[in-house]
Amino acid sequence: MEFERVIETRTATRKFKADRISEENIQKILRAATLAPTAKNQQPQRIYVIESDEALAKVNQVCPCIYGAPVAMLVCADKDAAWHTPEYSSKEMDASIVATHMILEATNLGIDSCWVKYFDPRAMAKELDLSENIAPICIIPMGYKADDYAGNPAHTDRKPIAEISFRL
Ligand SMILES: Cc1cc2nc3c(=O)[nH]c(=O)nc-3n(C[C@H](O)[C@H](O)[C@H](O)COP(=O)(O)O)c2cc1C
């Protein structure tokens, strides 16, 4: 897909079909996750591909925004691996760039998704038995939008360039 078309068509999908994503496409999305820039190239991203019925049930218990997707990518950061000083850690920024790469690659492959932050990271970590150094940052349900999904009305509600940019 043309890059501009990827940018134009990416949108939050909140109702999915049960159809699974092919393993080939999952690998492409994970490859995009490896290619994202990270602070000092320390690559603290850790991606959990939530695809078994058991794992999906656990995630659905702590997050109301999986929307019936057949797979969800839990994007985490290893707190120890992330570049940090006593005052700052790049873990959220790194993981957010990684998640953006994954979402845009998914869009490129015709796969729908939604960026989801509405969960308690501690509850998520506990439910999935993640180790203490792993910080869940966001989860991305992925799949194919349901035929009756009307789209996200907020998608077209955009501020004009003049309101969000400043020439100095
Ligand atoms: C940091 C962040 C957190 C978000 N959290 C959620 C969420 O928890 N649940 C949800 O349904 N959508 C969530 N969204 C999706 C936004 O609501 C959506 O991107 C926004 O309405 C713009 O619409 P669009 O993505 O269709 O362009 C989140 C998006 C971002 C960037």
The ligand as a MOL file (V3000), in Angstrom:
LIG
                    3D

  0  0  0     0  0            999 V3000
M  V30 BEGIN CTAB
M  V30 COUNTS 31 33 0 0 0
M  V30 BEGIN ATOM
M  V30 1 C -2.5170 6.5360 23.8010 0
M  V30 2 C -3.8380 6.0100 23.2390 0
M  V30 3 C -4.6920 5.3260 24.0570 0
M  V30 4 C -5.8910 4.8120 23.5400 0
M  V30 5 N -6.6670 4.0080 24.3400 0
M  V30 6 C -7.7880 3.4650 23.8390 0
M  V30 7 C -8.5500 2.5490 24.6070 0
M  V30 8 O -8.1980 2.2050 25.7360 0
M  V30 9 N -9.6780 2.0340 24.0700 0
M  V30 10 C -10.0810 2.3530 22.8030 0
M  V30 11 O -11.1080 1.8420 22.3520 0
M  V30 12 N -9.3730 3.2110 22.0310 0
M  V30 13 C -8.2510 3.7720 22.5210 0
M  V30 14 N -7.4760 4.5960 21.7350 0
M  V30 15 C -7.9180 4.9190 20.3590 0
M  V30 16 C -8.3280 6.3900 20.2110 0
M  V30 17 O -9.5510 6.6210 20.8600 0
M  V30 18 C -8.4090 6.7190 18.7110 0
M  V30 19 O -7.1420 6.5260 18.1380 0
M  V30 20 C -8.8970 8.1440 18.4890 0
M  V30 21 O -10.2750 8.2380 18.7520 0
M  V30 22 C -8.6610 8.6250 17.0580 0
M  V30 23 O -9.3910 7.8100 16.1640 0
M  V30 24 P -8.6760 6.9730 14.9870 0
M  V30 25 O -7.6210 6.0870 15.6320 0
M  V30 26 O -9.7900 6.1650 14.3750 0
M  V30 27 O -8.0660 7.9550 14.0420 0
M  V30 28 C -6.2640 5.0880 22.2080 0
M  V30 29 C -5.3790 5.7860 21.3880 0
M  V30 30 C -4.1720 6.2170 21.8860 0
M  V30 31 C -3.2030 6.9210 20.9540 0
M  V30 END ATOM
M  V30 BEGIN BOND
M  V30 1 1 1 2
M  V30 2 1 2 3
M  V30 3 2 2 30
M  V30 4 2 3 4
M  V30 5 1 4 5
M  V30 6 1 4 28
M  V30 7 2 5 6
M  V30 8 1 6 7
M  V30 9 1 6 13
M  V30 10 2 7 8
M  V30 11 1 7 9
M  V30 12 1 9 10
M  V30 13 2 10 11
M  V30 14 1 10 12
M  V30 15 2 12 13
M  V30 16 1 13 14
M  V30 17 1 14 15
M  V30 18 1 14 28
M  V30 19 1 15 16
M  V30 20 1 16 17
M  V30 21 1 16 18
M  V30 22 1 18 19
M  V30 23 1 18 20
M  V30 24 1 20 21
M  V30 25 1 20 22
M  V30 26 1 22 23
M  V30 27 1 23 24
M  V30 28 2 24 25
M  V30 29 1 24 26
M  V30 30 1 24 27
M  V30 31 2 28 29
M  V30 32 1 29 30
M  V30 33 1 30 31
M  V30 END BOND
M  V30 END CTAB
M  END
